[in-house]
Amino acid sequence: MKNIVVQFSRIFVGLLFIISGLIKLNDPIGFSYKLSEYFSETVLNLPVFVPYALPIALFIVIFETVLGFMLLIGFKPKFTLWSLLLMIVYFTFLTFYAAYFNKVTDCGCFGDALKLTPWQSFTKDVVLLFFIVILFINGKRIKPLFNANFRNALVSLVVVMCCYMGYWVLYHLPLKDFRAYKVGTNIKQAMEIPEGAPKSVVEMVFVYKVNGVNTNFTEKDLMKIPAGATFVERIDHVISEGYKPPIHDFTMEKDGSDYKDELLEEPKLLLFVTYDLEKADKKGLQILEGLNQKAKAKGYKVIAMTATGTETIEKIKKEFGFTFDFYFCDATTLKTIERANPSIVILNKGTVIQKVHYNDSGTLKL
């Protein structure tokens, strides 16, 4: 019976680590954004690691995937089990910290494929920790599969394949797009809230300074606020989240006006998406004006979307000779639309028809 439990734990943990690792390896840039959020001053206060978020993300997801495979075939069990234990203890602490202090709303454990709340993420890690402890205690029951040379060859092959996959998705696009803006999505429809959808329940708390002490008052307590109290701030506590559409923060602003309703009716709309022009790849920027001229010759309306300030936009337009207009959108939204900076997106009346990395601009179908 004990052996059955150990082997079940071995398969369960191994497969879960492989699946979780591959999903994040499919989109390491997205995982690096999540790590940057953890490293930020408001969470772990480790901003020194933010510039290295991408290489750290790549190492973690490749190591996670390889560890799961190593467990399944019984490769170096002692090293594998210690690595699994240390990794899950760290992640359990991280998800508990994020959940308890409400610092990060999604751990990114399964990328955009499966969104987990902070407490769901913590529960998942506790379950994994339970099974890994069983494996750690019963390490002698983990018998290797195949002979030593074949195991070495298999692990080496998996490492090489993971590294190549990481390289491919960085210099092209994720193999599978799980985001809200994937090809086939109609942005207008994805922004709609269905009739009868649950709404958020929010409790407003008013903070007043009473006799030098900050005191909280709810809406029903407003009549109890003593004379002479000084208003400090209002805090909104979300009691229950309402329905949030898949796309809820998409804008196309220019000169203080939002043109998304008009632009999302265009039958041929080509977007150059670059969340930060100063961080954009120069090689990618150099091809945009050529694409702009080709697209306009075929009847496309061409615009760029960025979160960059006006001064920088004008400088970049002059440097690269851009003749298309720039529209503002939140940087997080633009990062979600596509990971490359810049990237190219084609819309037909608000529906995403095609998305390409600037390295693959030759495959763009106009």
N, C-alpha and C positions, 0 to 999 in steps of 0.2 A: 504493500500500500504506500509506504514511504517513497519507494522508487517511482511509483506512478505520479505522486505529487511533485517530485523533483523534476521528472521529465516533462510534465505539463508546464511547470514553472519555466523550465528551460525554453520550451517552444513558445510559450506566451510572451516572455520577456524578449526573446530573440526577435520574433516577428514584429513586436510592437516597436522595438528600437529600429529595425530596418525600415518599417513603414514610415515612422516619424522622421527618420533621417532622410529618406528619399524624398518625402514631401517637401521638406525644407531645402534639400539639395536642388530640387527643381526650381527654387526661387531664393537663392542665398542672399540676394540684395534685399528682398523683403524681410528676411530674418535678421539681416544686419541693421535694418531700421528699428526692429524690435529691440535688439541688443543696445542700440544707441539710446533708446528710451529707458532701458534699465540702468545704463551708465550715467544718465543725466543727473544733474545736481538735485533734482526734486525726488529722485528715487534712491539709488545707491550712492550718489555723489562721487562718482568715479569718472569725471569728464576726461581724464587723461587717456582713457581707453576708447573714447568716441572715434578718433581718427582711424583706429585699427579695428573698428567694428566688423568690416567686411572680411578681412583675413581671419579674424577670430570666429566669425560665423561659419566660414568655409571649413576651418579646422574642426569645429564642434560637430557639424552635420556629417562630415566624412567620417570622423572618429565614431560617432554614434551609429552610423550605418554599418561600418566595419565591425564594431563591437558586437552588434546583434548577430552578424554572420559568424563571427568567431565563436560566439556562445553556441550557436546551432551545430557547428561541426566539431566543437570541443577543442579549439585551438588555444594552446597555452591557458588552461582553465584558471590558474591562480592569478595571472595578470589580468585576464578578462574579468573575473569576478571582482577583484579589487577596483578595477576601473569602473565597472558598472555601479558598484556600491558608492564610490566617491562621487560619481557623476549624479546619481539619483539623490544622494544626501544633499548635494549642492542645489539641485533643481527643486527639491522639496522645500528647502529653506527659502529659495527665491520666490516660489509660487505662494508660500505662506506669507512672506513679507508683503508681496504685492497684493494679496487678498485681504490681509488683516488691516493694512494701512490704506487700502484702496488706491494703490499707486499706478498700477498698470491694468487696463481693462481686459486685455487679452494676452495670454502668455506667449502666443506664437508657436506653441508646441507642434501643431499640425498646419502651420502656415495659414493660408486663406481657405484651405480645403475643409477645415472643421474648426469653427470658432468655439472656444470654451471660455466660460466665465472664470474669474480668478479662483473661486472656491472649487469649481469643477476641475480646474487644472491641478490644484493642490490635492484634491481627492484622488485624481488619477495618479499623481506621484506617490501618494501614500500606498495605494494598491501595488504599484510597481515596486516600491521599497519593500513591502511585505514579501513579495515573491522573490526578490533579489536576496533578501536575508535568508530565505529558505535555501536558495542555491548556494549562498556563501557558507552556511552551516554544513551543507551536505556536498561540498565541492568534490569529494572523492567519488561521488556517484556519477559525476559528469565524465563519461567515457568518450574519448575522441573517436570521430568517424574517419575512415580512410587511413592510409599510412602517412607518416610524417612529411615525406616529400610532396605528396599530393596535397596535403593540407596547406603546406607552405605556398605551393603554386596557386591554390584557390584563393587564399587570402591576398597574395600579391596581385592576382588578377582583379579581385574586387576593389582593392585600393586604386589600381590604375584606372578601372572603369569609373569609379566615383570621381577621381580627379579629372578625368576627361569630361564627365557630365558637368562638373562644376565649371570647367573652362567653357564648354559649349553654351551653357545658359547665360554666362556672364557676357559673352561676346555675340550672342544672338538674342534669343528670348526664352522664357520658360517653356519646357516641352509641353506642359499642360497648364492652361490658364484657369485658375480658380477664382479670379477676382471679379468684381461687379461689372467691370468694363470689358469682359471677354467678347470675342467676335460673335456676332449674332444678337448681342444685347441692344435693346432699344432704350436709350438713356431717358427719354421722356417717360416711358412706361415704368422704368425702374425707379423713377422719382415719385410715382403716385402712391398715395395712401388709400388703401381700400376702404370703402364705406363700412362703417361699423367696427373698424380696427380699434383695438384698445389704446387708450391714451395714457400718457405718463401721469402718475399721481405724485404731486410735489407739495411738500409742506414748507411754507415760508416761515423762517425764523428771523425776527427782528432783534438786533443787538443794540441795547441802549446802555449808556454809562449812567449808573445810578449810584450816587455818593462815591464816585471814583472807581466803581467796580462794574465791569461789563456784565450785563444781565440779559439772558435770552427771553424773548416773549413770542409766543405763537400768535396766529391771527385771532384766536379766541381770547387771548390775554391782553389785547391792545388797550382795552378800557382800564386795565390795572396798572398801566405805565404811570408812575408818579410824576407830578408836576416838577419841572426843572431837569428831568432826565434828558440826556443828549444822545441823539441818534448816532450810531457808529457805522453799522452796515446791515445789509440783508443777506441771509444765507438761505439758499434753496436746497432742501434735502429731498432727494429723489427716493420716494418710498417704493415705487414700482415703475419699471420702464415700460413705456408704451411701445406700439409698433414703430419700428424705424425702417423706412424703405431701404433697399440695397444701395441706392444712390441718393444721398441727402445733402451733399455739400458741393454740388457742381455749379459753377458760375462761368460766365463769359463776359467779364466786365471790361468796359473801355470808357474812359472819361466820366467815371461815376455812374454809368448805366449798365444794366445787365442785358445782354443781347442774346441769351441762350434760346429763348422762345423763337426768335427770328432765325438764328443760325441753325437750330436743330430742325428746321423745315427745308434746309438746302438739300437738293437731291445729290449734289456733288460737292462735298466739303472735305478739304484736305487740311489736317491739323498737324502742326509741328509742336510737339509737347516737350517742353524743357523747364523743369521745375525751378532750376537755378542756372541762369545764363553764365554766371562766373565759374560755375563748376562743370559746365557742359563740355563735352569732348570737342576739341577744335576741329578734328577730322570730320566729326559729324556735322558741325556747323557749316563747314565749307561746302557741303553738298546741297544745302537747303535751298539756296537761291536757284540753282539749276533745276531742282525738282519743282520749285515754284513756277518757273517759266514753262516747263513741260506740262504741268497740271493746268495752268491757265489757258494754254493753247488747246487743251481738250475740254474746256468749259467748266473747270473746277473753280470754286471760290477757295482761296488759300489764306489761312490765318495761322498765327502761332499763339500758344498758351503758355504763360509763365507766371511765377510768383515774384519775379525780379522787379526791382524798382525802376521808375521811368528813366532816371539818369543813366543807369547801366544799360537799359534797353537801347537808348539812343547811341551810346558808345559802341555797342555790339552791332547795331544796324549799320553804322558808318563803317566799322572795321570790315564787315563781311558783305557789305553792299546789299542788305536785305531791302526788298521793296514791298513786303507784306506787313500787315498790321499785327500788333501784339495785343492779346486780351489777357486780363488777369484772372487767375484761379488759385485757390489755396494750394500750397506746396504739397501737403499731404495727399490731397485729391489727385494732383498731377503724378505723384509717385505711384499712386494706386492704378491710374490709367495705364501707365507703362513704366518699366524699370529703366530702360535706356534713357540717357540724357545727352542728346535729344532722341526722340523717336517719332515715327510717322504713323498717323492714324487716318483712315478714310471712313467718313460717315455718309450714309444715305438716309436723309430725313430722320436723323437721330439714331439710326441703327449702325453699330460698328460693323463695317464690312471687312476691313483688313487692318492689321497692325504689324509694323516691321521695325526692327532695330536699324540704326543708321548703317551698320555693317552690311545689312541685307537690302539696302535701298534699291539694288538692281532687280529685286524680285517684286517690287511694287507694281501692282496692276492698275493702270490708269485707263 
